[in-house]
Amino acid sequence: MAGRITAILAQERDPQRANVFVDGQFAFGLQMIEAARLSKGQFLRDEDIAHLLDVDQQERAHEQALRFLSYRPRSQAEVTRHLQRHGFSEPAIQAVSERLSQAGLLDDEAFARYWVSNRDQFRPRGQSALRHELRQKGVADGIVDALLADSDESEKAYRAALERLARWRRAYNAFQAGAATLRRKLTDHLLRRGFGYQVIQQTWERLRAEGLLDNVEGEDTKPWE
């Protein structure tokens, strides 16, 4: 592939990239900012071309990662998996990860705080569910443990129950199904959100004490698990 550059032309579909021709033949594409450092007539050795291609892959991986991050914060593992799916090499992925970390754009601790805060605000979850989600995102257990150490599950379960009861009221009169059925449905919902039976029982009793279940028909005599 070694040879002399005979032309450097901007790509029609992407003017930010250039096509480099060596000895009259197309050789490779390159970011325009890198192509600007080259000149017609310059001789490129094989190792020069290999270096240019490595630099170009890192730049393309960096742009791909930035697009991925533009939708929401991501964990390092998410970015790594995303770049792997797009076929970038491990050295390029590692270089991009370090670059993003140094720029403050890739921080697993900050990502975990964002994720928990977002869940707390829109879809409250228990510790087990949050721990499972963050592990799937590749966040280290130490970060997760520290973040969830002071988590108030009772308040989260209460808010999750209020949200579900309000939705049921809008959809149909769930209270007419009876207390036992309503408790089972609410229990199943909170279990799926990662809350334990003790927290769920406390939530049910709080709802009753605050008069939010006064219109429920029938008695609920089934013991808690």
N, C-alpha and C positions, 0 to 999 in steps of 0.2 A: 504493500500500500504506500510505501515511501515514494516521494516524488515532489515535484514543484507545483506550487499553487498557480493555476491558470485563470481562475475566476472565483469571485465571491459575490453571490447574488442573493438579494432578499427574497424570501419565500413569498409567493403570491397569497397564500392563505393565512400566513402569519408573518407579518413584516418585522416582528421582534426576533425572528430566526433567519439564518442565512444558510444557503447551500454552498458548500465549499467543493470546488472542482480541482482535482489533482491530475496533471498531465492530460488535460482535456476531458476527463471523466468525472462524473459526480462521485465524491468520496464520502462525505458525511454532512449532517446538519449540525448547526451550532447556534447557540444564543448569539444575537447580534452584538451584544456587549463583549463577548469573547471573540467573535469574528473580527471586530474592529481592531483587535490587537495583531491580526494577521495582515499580510500584504501580498499582492500579486507578485509572483516570481520567487516568493520565499520557499526554501526547501524544507520539507517536513520529513523527519525520520519516523520510523515505525513507533518509537517510544514517544515522540512528540504527539503523534496522532492518538496514541493510547491515552496519554495524559489529557488531551483535549476532550476526548470522549468521556473520560471519567468525570471531568469538571462539568461537562454538559449534563451528564446523568444526575449529578448532585443538584444542579440548578433546576432541572425538570422535576426531580423528586421534591425539592423545596417548594416549588410552585404548587405541586399537587397537594402537598401537606397543608399549605396555607389555605388552599380552597377548601380542604376538608375541615380545617379549623374555623372557617368563616361561618359555619352553620351553628356551632356551639363548641364550648371547650371539650377537649378530648384528653384521655389518658395517653401515656406514652405507648402502652401496648396497643391501643386502638390505632394510633398513627402508624405504628410499625406494621400491624396487620394490613392496614389500608394500602401502604406502599408496597408490601409484599404481593398483594393481589394485583397491583398494577405492574408487576414484573421488575421492580428496581432491585439492584444488587444489595447485599447486606452491607458492604462498605459505604455505599451511597446512603442507605437508610440510617446507619450509625452516624455518619457525618451530619445528616439533616437533623437527627434527634439532638445531637450536641448543640448544633446551631440554634435550634428552636428553644432548647433549654436555657442557653446563655441569654437569649433574647426575652426570656420570661414567658414564652408562649406555650411551653410544655412543662407542666408542674403537677405531678400526681397528687400532691397534698392539696393544692388549690383546686384541682379538678374534683377531688372527693368532696371538699367543702361545697363547691357549686352543686354537685349532684345531690347531696343530702338536703341542701337548702331548697333546691328546686322541688324535690319530692315532698319536703315538709310543707311547702307552700301550695302545691297543686294536688298531690296524691300522697298523703301521709302513709308511711310504711313503718313496720316494726324493725327492730335491729336485725333479725334473721334475714328478712327480705333485703334490707339495705346492704348487709354484709355479702349476700349472694350476688347482688347486682354489681357491687364494686369489685368483687373477685372476678366476675366475668369480664369486667373492664380492665383487668390486669393490675389493679391497685394492690400494693403490698399489705399484708395483714397488719403490720405494725401501724401503718397510717390509718387503716380502718378502725383498729382497736382504739387508738387515741381519739379519733374523731367521734366515735360512738360511746365513749366512756360515760359521758354525762347526758346522754340522750333521754328525754322525758317521754317514755312510751305511752304513759297514761293519757297525756294530753293529745298526743298524735292519734291514738286509737279513738278518743272522744271526737276529735274533729273528723276523722275518717267515717265514724258512725253517723255523725250529723249530716255529712255530705250524702251518704248513701240513703239515709232516711228521707231526706229532702227529695232525692231523685225518685224514690219509690212513691212518695206522695204525688209527685207530678205524673208518674206513669199510670198508677192505679192505686186504689185504696188498700194498700198492703195490710193495714191494721185490721181489716175485717177477716184476714186469714187466721187470726188468733195469736195469742202471745207466744205459744210454743213454736209455731211456724215462723213467726217473725224473729224470735230469738235464734232459731236455727239458721235462718237466712243471714242474719246479721253476723252470727258466729262464723259461718262459712266465709263470708266476705272478709272479715277481719283476719281470719286464719290465712287467707290467700295474700293478705297484705303483710304477713309476717309477724302478727301479734300472737302472744301466747294466751292460753285459756285464763290464766289469772288476771291478766290485763283486760281481757274481753269481759270477764265477769264483773270487774270493777267498773267497766264502761257501761254495761247494762244496768247495773245498780245506780250509777250516777244519772243515767237517762231517766230511770224511774223516779229517783229522788227529786229531779228537777221538773217532774210533771210532763216530760216529753213523750211518755208512753201511756198517758191517762186514757186515751181513746182506744187502746188495744183491747180487743174482745177476748174473753176467756181468761183462765188462770194459767200460770206457767209453773208447774210443780216439779218438772223434771230436774234432777240434780245436775250440777255442773260436772264436767269431766275431771 
